[in-house]
Amino acid sequence: MKKKLLLIISFLLILSFMLLTSCDKKPKDTNDITNFLKNMESYTTNMNMDIINTKQTINYKAKQSYLRGGGYKLELNKNRVFIYKNDDKIYISDKNNKTKYVQSKEFDEVLKLSFIGEYIGLLYTNEEIKYVTKNINDIEYTVIDLLIPGSNRNINKALLYVNNKKMIPDKMVIYDIDGKEKINITYTNFLPNVKIEPSVFLVP
């Protein structure tokens, strides 16, 4: 009887330990994931972005394209096209108004954060990076948690959810200085290292 009781107690202790450690643990190897993301030559993805403020939630749907050396292209709501080159400028084409103009990257604090390359770039300069593994709907994610530099109180911290099996991002959540969710980005149909013609990034 004592042996059975001891076995039951031991089993419960092991089970409790496993549950506690699986809920919020460090991933097996963060280098594999960060290196894969850093070394991507190209990618395309669909993106759904919710920007949350005190009055409303603004939704944007977009398609992203990235080519190393070519830049980023963001097709926003099928109305505007943003091309980010390596010259610290954004080339914008507004299809509704049939206008084209150039804007400095300094004026964009939100859209550029949706680019995976911009987020990964922060890993080189940020000293307060946390990695945890979370299981959500039976999918294991590595969550990369880092602070966003700057003086904007509405953009303080970002969490990038990377699917451990596929090693691609599924979601990014950005919080303000008070820990309130401000931006929620979902990536779908993320295709890494696909062939993209450089002409895609020509300024229209």
C-alpha positions as CSV (number, residue, x, y, z in Angstrom):
1,M,0.0,0.0,0.0
2,K,2.9,2.3,0.9
3,K,4.6,1.5,-2.3
4,K,1.5,2.4,-4.4
5,L,1.1,5.6,-2.5
6,L,4.7,6.5,-3.1
7,L,4.4,5.7,-6.8
8,I,1.3,7.9,-7.1
9,I,2.9,10.8,-5.3
10,S,6.1,10.5,-7.4
11,F,4.0,10.4,-10.6
12,L,2.0,13.5,-9.5
13,L,5.2,15.4,-8.7
14,I,6.8,14.5,-12.1
15,L,3.6,15.5,-13.9
16,S,3.4,18.8,-12.1
17,F,7.0,19.6,-12.9
18,M,6.5,18.8,-16.6
19,L,3.4,21.0,-16.8
20,L,5.1,23.9,-15.1
21,T,8.2,23.8,-17.3
22,S,6.3,23.3,-20.6
23,C,4.1,26.4,-20.0
24,D,6.9,28.9,-20.1
25,K,10.4,27.5,-20.9
26,K,13.4,28.5,-22.8
27,P,13.5,27.1,-26.4
28,K,16.0,24.3,-27.2
29,D,18.2,26.5,-29.4
30,T,17.3,30.1,-30.2
31,N,20.4,30.4,-32.5
32,D,18.8,28.1,-35.1
33,I,15.7,30.2,-35.3
34,T,17.4,33.6,-35.3
35,N,20.1,32.5,-37.7
36,F,17.4,31.2,-40.1
37,L,15.5,34.5,-40.0
38,K,18.7,36.6,-40.3
39,N,19.9,34.6,-43.3
40,M,16.8,34.7,-45.3
41,E,17.5,35.9,-48.8
42,S,13.9,36.7,-49.6
43,Y,10.3,36.2,-48.5
44,T,6.7,37.0,-49.3
45,T,3.8,37.0,-46.9
46,N,0.3,38.3,-46.4
47,M,-0.2,40.5,-43.4
48,N,-3.1,41.5,-41.2
49,M,-2.4,44.4,-38.9
50,D,-4.7,45.9,-36.2
51,I,-3.7,49.2,-34.7
52,I,-5.5,49.8,-31.4
53,N,-6.1,53.2,-29.8
54,T,-8.6,54.5,-27.2
55,K,-11.3,55.2,-29.8
56,Q,-11.1,52.5,-32.4
57,T,-9.1,49.6,-34.0
58,I,-7.8,50.3,-37.4
59,N,-7.3,47.3,-39.7
60,Y,-4.8,47.1,-42.5
61,K,-4.3,44.2,-44.9
62,A,-1.1,44.0,-46.9
63,K,1.3,41.9,-48.9
64,Q,5.0,42.1,-48.1
65,S,7.9,41.2,-50.3
66,Y,11.6,41.2,-49.3
67,L,14.7,40.6,-51.3
68,R,18.2,41.0,-49.8
69,G,19.8,44.0,-51.5
70,G,16.5,44.9,-53.2
71,G,14.5,46.2,-50.2
72,Y,11.0,45.8,-49.0
73,K,7.7,46.2,-50.8
74,L,4.4,46.7,-49.0
75,E,1.1,46.7,-50.9
76,L,-1.3,48.2,-48.4
77,N,-5.1,47.5,-48.7
78,K,-4.5,47.3,-52.5
79,N,-4.5,51.1,-52.6
80,R,-1.0,52.1,-51.7
81,V,2.4,50.7,-52.5
82,F,5.4,51.4,-50.3
83,I,8.9,50.6,-51.4
84,Y,11.7,50.7,-48.8
85,K,15.1,51.0,-50.4
86,N,18.5,51.2,-48.7
87,D,18.7,55.0,-49.0
88,D,16.6,55.7,-45.9
89,K,13.6,56.7,-48.1
90,I,10.2,55.3,-48.7
91,Y,8.7,55.6,-52.2
92,I,5.0,55.7,-52.1
93,S,2.4,55.3,-54.9
94,D,-1.2,56.1,-54.0
95,K,-3.4,54.4,-56.6
96,N,-6.6,56.1,-55.4
97,N,-5.3,59.6,-55.8
98,K,-2.9,58.7,-58.6
99,T,0.0,60.4,-56.9
100,K,3.6,59.4,-56.1
101,Y,5.8,60.9,-53.4
102,V,8.9,60.2,-51.3
103,Q,9.0,60.1,-47.5
104,S,11.9,59.7,-45.0
105,K,11.9,56.5,-43.1
106,E,12.2,58.5,-39.9
107,F,8.5,59.4,-40.3
108,D,7.4,55.8,-40.3
109,E,7.3,54.3,-36.8
110,V,4.6,51.6,-37.4
111,L,4.7,50.0,-40.8
112,K,8.5,49.3,-40.8
113,L,8.1,47.3,-37.6
114,S,6.0,44.8,-39.5
115,F,9.1,43.8,-41.6
116,I,10.9,40.8,-40.1
117,G,14.3,42.2,-41.2
118,E,13.7,45.4,-39.1
119,Y,12.8,43.3,-36.1
120,I,15.8,41.0,-36.5
121,G,18.0,44.1,-36.8
122,L,17.0,45.0,-33.3
123,L,18.5,41.8,-32.0
124,Y,22.0,43.1,-32.8
125,T,21.6,46.3,-30.7
126,N,19.1,45.3,-28.0
127,E,20.6,44.1,-24.7
128,E,17.3,43.1,-23.1
129,I,16.1,40.2,-25.2
130,K,14.1,37.3,-23.8
131,Y,13.3,34.0,-25.4
132,V,10.6,31.6,-24.2
133,T,8.7,28.7,-25.6
134,K,5.0,28.7,-25.6
135,N,2.4,26.1,-26.8
136,I,-0.6,27.7,-28.4
137,N,-3.3,25.5,-30.0
138,D,-0.8,22.5,-30.1
139,I,1.8,24.6,-31.9
140,E,5.1,25.3,-30.3
141,Y,6.4,28.8,-30.6
142,T,9.6,30.6,-29.7
143,V,8.6,34.0,-28.5
144,I,11.3,36.7,-29.0
145,D,10.7,39.5,-26.6
146,L,12.6,42.8,-26.9
147,L,12.3,46.5,-26.2
148,I,11.9,48.9,-29.1
149,P,14.3,51.9,-28.9
150,G,12.9,55.4,-29.2
151,S,10.7,57.9,-27.3
152,N,7.3,56.8,-28.6
153,R,5.4,55.6,-25.5
154,N,2.9,53.7,-27.6
155,I,5.6,51.5,-29.1
156,N,7.7,50.1,-26.3
157,K,8.0,46.3,-26.5
158,A,7.5,43.7,-29.2
159,L,6.9,40.0,-29.1
160,L,7.5,37.9,-32.2
161,Y,6.0,34.4,-32.3
162,V,8.0,32.1,-34.5
163,N,6.7,28.6,-35.3
164,N,9.4,26.2,-34.1
165,K,8.6,23.5,-36.6
166,K,8.6,25.8,-39.7
167,M,11.0,28.4,-38.2
168,I,8.8,31.2,-39.7
169,P,6.9,34.0,-37.9
170,D,3.2,33.7,-37.4
171,K,2.5,36.8,-35.3
172,M,3.9,40.0,-33.7
173,V,2.4,41.9,-30.9
174,I,3.5,45.4,-29.9
175,Y,2.8,46.9,-26.5
176,D,3.0,50.5,-25.1
177,I,5.0,51.5,-22.1
178,D,2.1,50.5,-19.8
179,G,2.0,47.0,-21.2
180,K,-1.2,47.6,-23.2
181,E,-1.5,45.9,-26.6
182,K,-1.2,48.5,-29.4
183,I,-0.4,46.6,-32.6
184,N,-1.3,43.1,-33.5
185,I,0.2,41.6,-36.7
186,T,-0.6,38.2,-38.2
187,Y,1.5,36.7,-41.0
188,T,-0.1,34.1,-43.3
189,N,1.3,32.2,-46.3
190,F,4.8,33.1,-45.3
191,L,7.2,31.8,-47.9
192,P,10.9,32.1,-47.1
193,N,13.7,32.1,-49.7
194,V,11.4,32.3,-52.8
195,K,12.5,33.6,-56.1
196,I,11.7,37.3,-56.5
197,E,12.8,39.4,-59.5
198,P,14.7,42.6,-58.5
199,S,12.3,44.5,-60.8
200,V,9.6,44.1,-58.2
201,F,11.4,46.8,-56.1
202,L,11.8,49.3,-58.8
203,V,10.4,52.7,-57.8
204,P,7.1,53.2,-59.8
